[in-house]
Amino acid sequence: TQALVASMPANANKPLEHGHDNALNPPVGLTSEPASPAATGSTLSEEIPSYKTGSMAAPGINATIESLDRVRVDSSGQRLTTNQGVPISDNQNSLKAGLRGPALLEDFVLREKLTHFDHERIPERIVHARGSAAHGYFECYDAIPQLTKAAPFKEAGKITPVFVRFSTVAGERGSKDTARDVRGFAVKFYTDEGNWDLVGNNIPVFFIQDAMKFPDLVHAVKPEPHHGMPQAGSAHDTFWDFVGLMPESTHMLMWAMSDRAIPRSYRMMQGFGVHTYRLVNAAGESVFVKFHWNPVLGTHSLVWDEAVKISGADPDFHRRDLWEAIEAGAFPEWELAVQVFTEEQAEAFSFDVLDATKIVPEELVPLKPIGRMVLNRNPDNFFAETEQVAFCTAHVVPGIDFSNDPLLAGRIHSYVDTQITRLGGPNFHELPINAPIAQVHNNQRDGMHRQAIHRGRVAYEPNSLGGGCPFQAGAQAGFVTFPQKVEQDKVRGKPEKFADHYTQATLFFESQTPSEQAHIAAAFRFELSKCTVPAVRERMVASLVNASRALAKQVADGLGMALPAALPKALETPVKPEVTQSPNLSLTARPGDGSIATRKVAVLVANGVDGAAIAALQAALLAAGAVGRLVGPRIGAFTTASGETMQADASMENEPGFLFDGLVLPDGDAGVAVLAADGHTGEFIKDQYRHCKTILALGAGGSLLADNKVPDTLPSGEADPGLVFGDGEDAGPAIDAFLAALGKHRHPERETDPPSI
Ligand code: HDE
């Protein structure tokens, strides 16, 4: 690859731009043939495998990929043209009256290029602006005709293509990935009976119960309108002012202040449909359903200090992680599970299933796995696919229907509406990424950017001139709304059980491990400490008293304030809950299979380190599917103690320690001395230790831990399971122990607040 890149001429045309060699007549040959290996019949993307991404990378099962071929453009070996297909002779110089004369209005090549550029940006999403997406497929485990006639669940093994976009909510399009925030988890199923969008989040509840409050919520969390701060963060007065006055948000706040809001990876978080939906079978019978996506890799999160640091060193942390995993063939996978219950069961629950601030505890209605989703292909083009994809909760297919959740009702309207502005008109469904695989036939016509060329004179129904086509599908094949009985007065208001704002907030907090609870308390402390108006802090803590007095006390202590009296409740005596402990609400409930596949390990290196153990370690990491990176004072070659040359992949400056899941300190006196003299080494070690990650110290490398005052036992006095020491000569057993400890992800037993180093 290096030789190939070196052989490419730097810029063969450059002298011509300066009037040398008769610039007024662009030379034939030099400019019309690509100055790259394509001229020799091969393309750069064929020569350099890493240039092949998205659909050009290894094939996988994906029907949408084929249907998108029609619009894919590959310019390898092609000449440059205008948008009208006119070949362009000179892409360097505008048309002028003389080399030093004025530019001419006639220059349609320049004007077309600039005009297009001037309009390259479209409005970003009002929420969920920052996101990353991938193609993949859903595979049904077993047919479930008793529950639903929806196309993806019709046969065992049936494959339905999907496009999935993950996102943060509050930040703008260019903001950081590791903000404390809810993550969007939006899945577009291209079913053979039309597109179904399951537009969910990584948290199963929401801040508000009624769509009427959504613009207020978003205005409160977005940067404050007078000065445009803060970016991608809820730690400011207007957010806490609003949620403190809206006690229905307390349950969601517990989740948002937990480590769920700082996932380690999109690949390691759950997804939830949030609302209660309906499944409808061929006989027209319906049950209520909640959708859950559970990641095969387990649920894992960052810690706050780490998330903050990552946002500086790599704002694209989650985007990069998803992209690299798919490029490497480590395809992320989730299991789709449903909680199914009847309307009669729902009536009896202590909470209202139409209230999106409530979960249905898994202990009350267990999960039924129904299929799996694999993401196996990166997009070819970020704008065309990830940016232009339009998810809409209104996109349902026969067999899937809505409940009367008032938050969902607003969403059914809002998503289609927002795309009309964002994507410039009502024909956004024709953009290739949004177009269904199922054929589209109706009498809708015209509008901005219409792509379809409809034949014939008939654009109405009923008609006889078009033979009655397209004709109604009828109740058997077509979408039929579930005929739920409705006979009520028109009112503005909420059902009684919606007024219980705290029972499930308590359930969530009480179901967390001590370390998770400590993180929630620290997050409330941090966020509220950023509020400048004391009354905003106090009201929020007063509300927390109703959810957990212990938590409220901890937060109050952390803010240097007395514990206020509890906020008056909307409902003094809520119905007794069925479940008061739900271990499944802890992130630790789904640790994954302990595999360390795709985990990143930094191996510190410098001239004079012991190379043999490093090679053994690299081999062991590779065998386990993990990524070992040699990180030195600088990138490039270094010499081991035995005189071999090895290459450092990264420098301690360009990939700081907190970007890695584990750390290895090598043996070799001379190398360890070089590392000890570099201030970055201490930062690496302190961050890894503070973030409760696994550290392996081989031989002389152990002294680096002592230099940085890393305690060799836990606060409890027991041995620290995340600190592994080994012999530099015979590193095998230590490497095994290191890999096993890495599989635990983190060692929270080590944590103290404030941090000990
Ligand atoms: Fe959204 N939401 N939302 N939301 N939402 C949007 O649609 C809205 C809600 C969610 O990757 C917008 O295309 C209203 C809950 C995701 O493209 C907008 C209400 C949940 C995404 C919109 C909600 C979500 C959005 C902005 C309350 C979890 C990103 C751009 C009534 C179940 C999808 C767009 C993607 C995006 C409206 C509440 C998830 C404005 C009115 C609850 C994952 O239409």
Residues whose N, C-alpha, C, O or C-beta is under 5 A from the ligand:
A	BS01	HDE	R125 I126 V127 H128 G131 R165 S167 G184 F185 A186 V199 G200 N201 F206 A211 F214 F272 G273 V274 V389 F391 L407 G410 R411 S414 Y415 T418
